[in-house]
Amino acid sequence: MSARQPRFNQHLLIDTTPLPSSIPSVPEIGSSSAPLLSASYFIGARCKPYNDDFMQCKTDANGTGETDCLREGRKVTRCAASVLEDVNKSCLEEFRQHWSCLDDNNQQLWQCRRWERPLNKCVFEKLNIEKKIPGAPENEVQVHLRKRQIFAHSMTTQ
């Protein structure tokens, strides 16, 4: 048994140090997880160069990427915010139906394919962004395009 008495920190710690002027400020996205998950593949498609730059910076930083890569991280945030803004402007109803379904079904994508298909179609037609799952085999039908979702509560999908 240890002789050291436990100490618990119950204080909220807030760092009030301003960011350096070399780091451009960017407003936070301010979205919950359901809309971010709903738009995640579109964000990934449009923001791939910024994401790659950020991840390369973190790899090169060898553990100090939290501060060294703020500039690249801000670019990723700005790009993601622009995708969400464009999806909201162009496909608001389809987007809202899909992320509401995700919110109601514990973020399980396979439960919401019925609303995902119209969203994917709208985003492709109006924003020219196609949903593709990275790393999926080329010769197989992507999971979101399958007619039957075997784990979904409802066996029929549109």
C-alpha positions as CSV (number, residue, x, y, z in Angstrom):
1,M,0.0,0.0,0.0
2,S,1.2,3.5,-0.8
3,A,1.8,6.0,1.9
4,R,1.0,8.9,-0.4
5,Q,-2.4,10.5,0.1
6,P,-4.5,11.0,-3.0
7,R,-5.0,14.5,-4.2
8,F,-7.8,15.5,-6.5
9,N,-7.9,18.6,-8.6
10,Q,-11.5,19.9,-8.9
11,H,-10.6,23.2,-10.4
12,L,-11.5,24.3,-13.9
13,L,-8.2,25.3,-15.6
14,I,-8.5,27.8,-18.4
15,D,-5.4,29.0,-20.3
16,T,-5.9,32.7,-20.9
17,T,-2.6,33.1,-22.9
18,P,-3.5,34.7,-26.2
19,L,-2.3,32.9,-29.4
20,P,0.7,34.3,-31.2
21,S,-0.1,36.9,-33.9
22,S,1.4,34.6,-36.4
23,I,-1.5,32.1,-35.9
24,P,-4.6,33.3,-37.8
25,S,-7.8,33.2,-35.7
26,V,-10.7,31.2,-36.9
27,P,-14.1,30.7,-35.2
28,E,-14.9,27.3,-33.9
29,I,-17.4,25.2,-36.0
30,G,-19.9,25.0,-33.1
31,S,-21.6,21.9,-34.2
32,S,-22.6,18.7,-32.4
33,S,-21.3,15.3,-33.5
34,A,-24.4,14.3,-35.6
35,P,-24.0,17.0,-38.3
36,L,-20.2,16.6,-38.3
37,L,-20.6,12.8,-38.9
38,S,-23.3,13.4,-41.5
39,A,-20.9,15.7,-43.4
40,S,-17.7,14.0,-42.6
41,Y,-17.1,12.3,-46.0
42,F,-17.8,15.6,-47.8
43,I,-15.4,17.4,-45.5
44,G,-12.8,14.7,-46.1
45,A,-13.2,14.9,-49.8
46,R,-13.0,18.7,-50.1
47,C,-10.5,19.3,-47.3
48,K,-8.1,16.5,-48.2
49,P,-5.1,18.7,-49.0
50,Y,-5.4,20.6,-45.8
51,N,-5.9,17.4,-43.7
52,D,-2.8,15.9,-45.4
53,D,-0.7,19.1,-44.6
54,F,-1.9,19.0,-41.0
55,M,-1.1,15.3,-40.5
56,Q,2.3,15.7,-42.2
57,C,3.1,18.6,-39.9
58,K,2.1,16.5,-36.8
59,T,4.3,13.7,-38.1
60,D,7.3,16.0,-38.7
61,A,6.8,17.7,-35.3
62,N,7.6,14.6,-33.3
63,G,5.2,15.2,-30.4
64,T,5.1,19.0,-30.4
65,G,2.4,19.3,-33.1
66,E,-0.1,20.8,-30.7
67,T,1.6,24.1,-30.9
68,D,3.7,23.8,-34.1
69,C,0.8,22.9,-36.3
70,L,-1.9,25.4,-35.2
71,R,-1.7,27.2,-38.5
72,E,-2.4,24.0,-40.5
73,G,-5.1,23.1,-38.0
74,R,-6.9,26.4,-38.5
75,K,-6.9,25.8,-42.3
76,V,-8.6,22.5,-41.7
77,T,-11.2,24.1,-39.4
78,R,-11.9,26.9,-41.9
79,C,-12.3,24.4,-44.7
80,A,-14.7,22.2,-42.7
81,A,-16.8,25.2,-41.8
82,S,-17.0,26.2,-45.5
83,V,-18.3,22.6,-46.4
84,L,-20.9,22.7,-43.6
85,E,-22.0,26.2,-44.8
86,D,-22.3,25.1,-48.4
87,V,-24.2,21.9,-47.4
88,N,-26.6,24.0,-45.3
89,K,-27.2,26.4,-48.1
90,S,-27.7,23.8,-50.9
91,C,-29.1,20.7,-49.2
92,L,-30.5,21.9,-45.8
93,E,-33.6,19.6,-45.7
94,E,-31.8,16.4,-46.7
95,F,-28.9,17.3,-44.4
96,R,-31.2,17.9,-41.4
97,Q,-33.1,14.7,-42.0
98,H,-29.9,12.7,-42.1
99,W,-28.2,14.1,-39.1
100,S,-31.4,14.0,-37.1
101,C,-31.6,10.3,-37.9
102,L,-28.0,9.9,-36.7
103,D,-28.8,11.8,-33.5
104,D,-31.8,9.5,-32.9
105,N,-30.0,6.3,-33.7
106,N,-26.8,6.5,-31.6
107,Q,-24.7,7.7,-34.6
108,Q,-25.2,4.4,-36.4
109,L,-24.8,5.2,-40.1
110,W,-26.5,1.9,-41.3
111,Q,-29.7,3.0,-39.6
112,C,-29.9,6.1,-41.7
113,R,-29.2,5.1,-45.3
114,R,-32.7,6.0,-46.3
115,W,-31.9,9.7,-45.6
116,E,-28.3,9.4,-46.6
117,R,-29.0,8.6,-50.2
118,P,-30.9,11.8,-51.0
119,L,-28.2,13.8,-49.1
120,N,-25.4,12.2,-51.2
121,K,-27.4,12.9,-54.4
122,C,-28.1,16.5,-53.5
123,V,-24.5,17.2,-52.5
124,F,-23.1,15.6,-55.6
125,E,-25.5,17.5,-57.9
126,K,-25.2,20.9,-56.3
127,L,-21.6,20.9,-54.8
128,N,-20.0,18.2,-57.0
129,I,-18.7,16.3,-54.0
130,E,-19.1,12.6,-54.1
131,K,-19.0,10.3,-51.1
132,K,-16.3,7.7,-51.3
133,I,-15.1,5.6,-48.4
134,P,-11.3,5.7,-48.2
135,G,-9.7,2.3,-48.3
136,A,-12.8,0.5,-49.6
137,P,-12.1,-2.2,-52.2
138,E,-12.4,-0.9,-55.7
139,N,-14.2,-4.0,-57.1
140,E,-17.0,-4.0,-54.4
141,V,-20.1,-1.9,-54.0
142,Q,-19.5,0.7,-51.4
143,V,-21.4,0.0,-48.1
144,H,-23.6,3.1,-48.4
145,L,-24.7,2.1,-51.9
146,R,-25.9,-1.4,-51.0
147,K,-29.6,-2.1,-51.3
148,R,-29.8,-4.0,-48.1
149,Q,-28.3,-3.0,-44.8
150,I,-28.0,-6.2,-42.8
151,F,-27.6,-4.6,-39.4
152,A,-30.4,-2.0,-39.8
153,H,-33.6,-2.2,-37.8
154,S,-35.6,-1.8,-41.1
155,M,-34.6,-4.4,-43.7
156,T,-35.9,-2.3,-46.6
157,T,-34.2,0.8,-47.7
158,Q,-34.9,3.2,-50.5
